[in-house]
Amino acid sequence: MTTAFFAQEAAEISAGNPILNIAVFGAFLVVTMYLVLRAGKSTKEASDFYTGGGTFSGRQNGLAISGDYLSAASFLGIVGAVALTGYDGFLYSVGFFVAWLVALMLVAEPLRNVGRFTMADVLSFRLKQRPVRVAAAIATMFVSLFYLIAQMAGAGSLVAVLLNIHDLFWQAVVVGVVGILMIVYVLIGGMKGTTYVQMIKAVLLVAGVLAMSIMVFVSIKGGFSTLFQEAINSHAASQNIVKQGYEASQIMEPGMKYGASVTSKIDFISLGMALVLGTGGLPHVLMRFYTVPTATEARRSVTWAIVIIGAFYLMTLILGYGAAALVGPDRILAAPGGANSAAPLLALELGGSVFMAVISAVAFATVLAVVAGLAITASASIAHDVYHSVIRKGQSTEAEQVRVSQITVVVLGIIAIVLGVLAMTQNVAFLVSLAFAIAASANLPTILYSLYWRRFNTAGAVASMYTGLISCLLLIFFSPAVSGSPSSMFPNADWALFPLSSPGIISIPLAFFMGWFASIITKPDNLEALSAEMEVRSLTGVGVEAPVDH
């Protein structure tokens, strides 16, 4: 049994029925576009465009948060990572889920009480507006961009499997189409349209994953022990796994990916730090707390999100091992999209072409919902934080802000398309981990200091954000993720000076340190009244409806 044989077999069956796949895709796009058009009719003010007018309940927002958070990385990337590296791949699920405890306990309610539209509203509440808002907007753009790149890459991999496209040019065309659809969704529907798409997508995704999990156990005619044994047997027969020097039994224990050396173990710790701390600094997740009317509903929405997201991530373990057992590592790696093709191929194995088309349409919906939410967040940050608060000094009209937001969406979409094409060979779960690393480095230290440390000042905020952002970007650029390995963005070049793929273990502590150090060596901002007001607001919610401009 050779790799060439598996490549041929994957090429023959991986696409299912392309016409059926396109038909299901088309039906979903028609339904969601109808919802977006309806929502667009009621999007008249800046608050409607940014936060949907703050009219969603905790349950609705919890569904939307789940739809926003359960990205292509969660479905395509993690299932592929578990299928190929077993326990080590499941660590992504653990990190993504545990991160919500940080968001629930430290961030959700205080953020909703203090802010209005964006993360920078919180950071600049008791600090000097202009430098803090500019730094926050830059950090938001980079986090959103890295997250967008992952979703674009996931879309390219998904449609490549569906239509059996091995040619990188046509995969790049698919990435371009996803970017255009994202731009259209956001320009027409704003946050209201995006939220409805995210709610529908969350229900469909969890239902689809639940159905696949049940079908895995039916297919193997056994429980977890049978599933794990079948996965081990499949790995033992894999030519690719053998070539990489892995023992088949390692799929059930740590060390298949993060255990071969001391460097890889440190890389795992770095990845874990980024995943656990990153959610509390993700601008597109934080912005969802403003789409509910009260802080109580914000807390309730996080509780709903934790239940839905937790159930989903537990099922990714079943799907990952199911893909290893029923599809096999060689077929996954030989198919268009590589590791990201594990979930669609498993759906094809379990339920045939129709089921694969439905599951893939849900995955495509996942991509569209997440990229639309990211685009809204980035555009709001530029329009509200930079244009309105810094350039126009609070004197712009809401119509102007919305227009600037729409222009930002178009520009961001074009950049994301170009970078998404370059990243198509990367596992999307790993790409998202880089966005988490930037969020945990550039945003979370400043958010926590702003909410809980009264001595924190503008100098500390600016130093923390820029240090976290620049150090993280530099370490990523000089890491094996960008060059120096066959799976890098630039596989034929090598300027990898930093040995770790995930930079969090350096950049996150450095950002916390610089925020503290710059604050203690510089004078306080002397805004004691605002500090006291922020403390009262964040803990009690008193005065939430009175935005502060200074």
N, C-alpha and C positions, 0 to 999 in steps of 0.2 A: 504494500500500500504506500503510495508515494504522494508527495505534495502536489505534483502535477496532476495526479488523478483527482485529488480533492479540488484543485482549482477548476478542473474541467467540470466536475460534478456541481460545484457551487455556481459556475457560470450557467449551467443548464437549468437549475431549479430556483436560484435565489430570487429571481424577479417575480415569481408567481405568475399572475396574469396582468401585464402592464395596462391593458385597456380598462380592466376592472379597477385597478389601483387608481388610475387617473379619474375614473368616474366617481369613486368614493371621495377622492380629494376634492373634486369639483363640487360635489354636493355639500361637503362641509364648508367650503369657501363661500358658497351661495348663502347658506344659513347664517354664518357669522358676519358676512358683509351686510346682510339685511339688518341684523342687530346693531351693527356699527352705524349704519345709515340712520336708523331710528334714534339711537343715542345722540348722533350728531345734531339732530334737530333741536335738542334741548341743551346743547353746549353753546352757551352765549356769553358767559363771563369767564374771567381767568380762573376762578375757583372751580367752575365746571370742567374746564380743560385740564387743570392740574390734579384736582382731588375729587372730581365727580360731585362737587357741591357738599361733600361730607354727609351724604344722605344714606349710606349703606349701613345695615345692621351688623352686629358682631358676627353672626353666623354667615351672612353673605360675604363679609370681608375676610373671614377665616377661610372660606372657600376660595376667594380671589387670591389671598396670600399663598395658599397651597398651589393654586394655578400659576402664580408668579414664581414660586420657589422651586417647584418640581419641574425642572427644566429638562432639556435634552441630555444634560449631564446626568441627571438623576435616572432617567429611563434608559437611554441608549448607552451612555458611558459607564454607569455603574454595573449594569447587567453584563456588559462586555468585559469589564474589569474583573468581576467575580468569576465569569466563565473561564477566563484565561489565567487568572492569578489567585482564585479562590479567596481564602480568608483575607489576604492583603487587599483585594479589591473591595471587600465588604467594609473595610475600614473607612472608605469614603462615606458610606451610608451612616455609620456610627458618628463620624465627625459632623456631617451635615445635620443630623437629628439632634445631637447633644447641644449644638450651637443655639438651639431655640430656648434652652434654659437661660442662657445669658440674655437673650432678647427679652424674654418674659420677665425675669427678675430685676434686670438693671436698666432696661432701655424703653420698653413699650409705653408704659403709662406716663413717666416723666416727659418723654419726647412728645407725646400727644398733647400734654398740658402746656408745654412751653412753645412749641412750634406752630406754624400755620400752613406753609406750603412745602418747604424743603428742609433738609438737614441743616443747612446754613442758618435758618431762622433760630435754631436752638444754639448753635455755636456762637452766633453773634449777638445773642440776647443781652448779655452783660459785658460784651467786649466791643472793641472798635469795629464798626461795620465793614468798612471797605477792605482792609487786608484779610480779614477772616472770611468774608464772603467770596472773595476771589480765590483764596486757597481752597475753600470747600468746593467751589465750582470746578476747579481744575481736578481735584481728587475725584469728584463725582464723575467727570467725563472719562477719566482713565479706568475707573472701576466698571462703568457702564460699557466702555469700549471693549475691555477684555471679556466681559460677560457676553457681549454681542458676538464677538469673534467665535466663542464656543458654540453659540446657538447656530450661527451660520455654518460652521463646520459640521455640526450635527445634521443640519438640514441637507447639506450636500451628500453626506454619507447615507442618510435615510433614502433619499430619492434615487441615489445611485443603486442601492439594493433593489428598490421597487422596480426600476426600469432597466436593471442590469447594465448600468452604464459604467464601464471600466475606464473610459477616456476621461482624463482630468479636465479637458476643456469643457465637456458637457456638464461635468460636476460643478465647474466654476459658473456655468450658465445658471444652474439650479440655485446656487448661492445668491446670484444676482436677482433672480426672481423672488426669492424669499425677502431680500432687502427691499425690493420695490413694494411687495405686499405689506411689509411692516410700515413703510412710509405712508401708504394709502390708509391703513387702519388708523394710524395715529392722527393724520391730518383731518380725517373725516369725523372720527368718533371721540377723540380725546380720552380722558380717563374713564368716562362712563362707558363708552364702547369697549375699551380695553378690559374693564372690570367684568363686564358681562361675558366676554370671550373667555376670560380666565376662569370664571365660575363654571361655565359649561365644560371647559377643558379639564378642570379638576375632577368633576364628577365622572366624565368619560374615561379619564386616565386611571383613576382608582378602580372603577368598575372593570376596565379592560385588564388591568394587572391582576385583580382578584380572579377574574375568569381564567386567565392564563395560569395562575398558581394552582387552581383546582385541577385544571386540565393536565398540568405536569404530573401531579400525583396519580391521576387516573391513567395517564400514559405509561408510567413506570410500574403501575400496579403495586404500589407500596408507599411507605412513609418516608420520613427524613433519612433513616439509616439506609434504605434502599437507594434513595436519591443520591446520597453522598457516595455510596459504593459505585454506583453507575458513573458518577462524575470522575472518580478515581480511575476506573477502568478505561474511560474515554481518554483521559490524560495519558495513561500508560501506553495507549495505542497511537498517540499523536507524534507525528514526525517532527513538527515544529517545537513542541515542548521538550522532546528528547534533545534536539539540537541546542536548545538554550540551557541544557544541563540541569533541568529541574526533575526532582523525584515526583512521581505521580501522587504520592501520599501528601505532598506539601500543599495540595489544594485544600486540605482540611486543617492546616496548622500555619502559624505565622512563619514568614521567611521566604515565601516564593518570590516576592518582589522586594520587600524591605527587610532583608536579613542576610543577604549574601556577604555583606561587609559592614564595617563600622560606619562608613559613609552613608550607606543605604539606611541604616538604623537611625542615624541622625536626620536624614532626609525625611524619614517617617515621622519623627517627633516634630520637625518643622512643618510638615503637611498637617499634622494634627492640630498644631497651634493655629494655623491659618483657617482651617475648617471650623474649629470650635469658636474662635473669636471673630471670624469674618462676618457672620450673619448680623451681629449687632452693629456693623458698620456699613452694611449694604444699602446704598441710597434708595434703590427701587423697592426694597422691602420696608425700610423706614418710612417712605412716603405713603405707604398703604395705611399707616396709622392715622393719617389725616383725612381718610375717606369715610370715617365714622364720626358721629356727632359728639361723642363724649369719650373721656379716658376709660370709663368702665367698659364701653363697647370695644375700645382698643384692646384692653386686657382680655375681654371675652373672645375677640377675634383671634388672638394669639393662642388661646386655649383650644379653640376649634382647629386652628392650623396644626398645633402639636399632635392632636389625635389623628388627623388625616395624614399628615406627613409621616408620623411614626408608623402607622399601619402600612403605608406605601413602602417605606424603607425596609421593613421586615420582609415584605414580599419580594423585594429585589434579590434577597438571598436565595429564595426559592427559584426565581427566574434565572439567576446567574448559574446556579448549579444545574438547573434544568437544561439550560443551553449547553453547558459542558457535557452533560450526559446524553442528550438527545440530538444535538447538532454536531458537537465535537469541535475542538480547538482548530483543527486544520481547515475545516469548512468555513469557520468564522473568519480566520485570517486570510483565506483565499478569496472571500467574497468582496465585492466593492464596498468600501467603507471600513474594512478590517474589523477591529474590535467593536466599533459602533454598530455593526450589522447583527450582533448576537440576538437582540430582542426581536427584530423583524423575522429573522430566520427561524427562531423558536416558534413564533406565531404561525409561520408557514408549516412547520413540522407538526404543530398541534392541531391546527384547524384548516389547513389548506389555503388556497388563494384568497377566498372571501374573507376569512378571519385575518389573514395577513394584511389585506387591504384596509380593513377596519382599524386594526391596531396601528398600522402605519399612519393612517389619517389622524388618529388620536395623537400620535407622536409628532406629526406635522403641526397639529393644533398647539401642541406644547411649545414648539419653537415659535410660532406666530404670537402666542399669548405672552411669552416671556420677552421676546424682542420688542413688542409694542410697549410693555411696561417699562423696559429699560430706556427706550427712546423718549417716552413721556418724562421720565425722571431727569434724564440728561438735558432735555430741552427746557424743562422748568427751571433747572439750576442756572442755565445760561440766561434765560429771559428774566427770571425773578431776582436772582442773586447778583448777576453781573450787569445786565442791561438796566433793570429798574432801580436796583438799590445802589449801584456803584456809578454807572455811566450817567443815568438820568437823575440820580440822587432822590429817588422816590417820587419823581414828577411825571412818570410815563403813564399813559392810559392803559386800561386792561386790553383794549384792542391791539395796542402796540406790543404788549407783552406776548399775547397769543401769536401775533405775526412773527416775532423773533423766535418764539418756540418752534413754529412750523418751519422756518428756515433752518434752524438747528437740526431738526429731525432729518431733513433732506441731506444736509452735509454729513451728519453722523452716519446715516444710512449708506452713503457712498463710501466713506472710509471703512465702515464695518464690512462691506462687501469685499473690498480689496484685501483687507487683512484676513477675512474669513477664508478666502481662496488660498492664501499662503498656509493656513493652519489646517487644511483638510485632512492631513495625515495623522494629526494628533488625536488622542483619546479626549473626547469632549469633557469628561469628568475632570481630567487633569487640567484642561484649559480653564475650567471654572474655578479650580483651586487657586489658580494664579490671581483671578479676580478677587477671591476671598482674601488672599494674602495682601493685596493692595488695600482692600477695605479695612482689614484688621490693623494694618500698619498706619495708613493715612487718616482714617476716620475714627475708629473706636477709641484710641487713647484720648483724643480731643473731646469726644462726646462724653466719656466718663469723667474726665477732669472738669469739664464745663458744668456737669450736673452735680458733682459731688465734692469738688474742692474749691473753696471760696478764694483761696490765694492765687488760683490760676488766672493768668492774664493774657492779653493779646499776643505778647511776644512768645509766650509758651505755646499758644494755639498755633501760631504761624510756624514756629520752629518744629512742633510735633508733626503737623500735617506735611510740610515740605520734606522734612527728614524721612518720615515714613514712606512717602510717595517716591522720592528720588532714590533712596537706598533700595527700595523694593524693585523699581524699574531697572536700575543698574544691575542688580543681582540677577534678575530674570534675563536681561540681555546677555550677560556673560555666563549663563547657565547652560547645561546640556539640553534644556528645552528649546533653545533657539538655534544652537549650532553644536557640532561635534559628535552627533550620534545619528544612526539611520532614521530615527523617528523625529528628529529635530525639524523645526520650520525650514532651516537651511541645511539639509543633510550633507551637502557637498562642501561646506565651509566649516572651519573650526576656530572659534575665538573664545571657547568656553574656559574661563579662568576660575569660575566659582564652581565647586564640585557638586553642589546640591541643586536639584530641580525646583525645590520649593524654598523661597527665601525667608519665610516667616520667622524662623528661629533667630535671625539677625535683625531684620527690619522692625519687627514688632517691639522687642525690648528697647531698641534704639529710639523708636518714636516715643515710647513712654518716658524714657530717660530725658530726652531733649525737651519734652513738654514740661517736666519737673525742673530741669536745670535752668532753662531759659526763664521760667517764672520766678525762681528764687534769686537770680542774679540781676533781675530788672525790677523797676518800681511797679507797684500795683497800679491798676487802671483808675483807682479812686472812683469807682462806680458802686459804692456800697449799697445805695438804695436799690439799684437794679439787681445786685447780687441777692439781696434779701427778698426782693420780689420774685426772682427766678426760683429761689429755694421754696418759697411758699407755693408758687404756681405748680412746680414740678411735683411736690408732695401732696397737694390738696386739690389742685385744679381750680382754685379761686382766681378769677380774673382772666380766664382762658380766652374769652371773646374780645379782649382788648389788646390788639397787636402793638408792639413797642417799636418805635423808630427813634433813633438817636444818632 
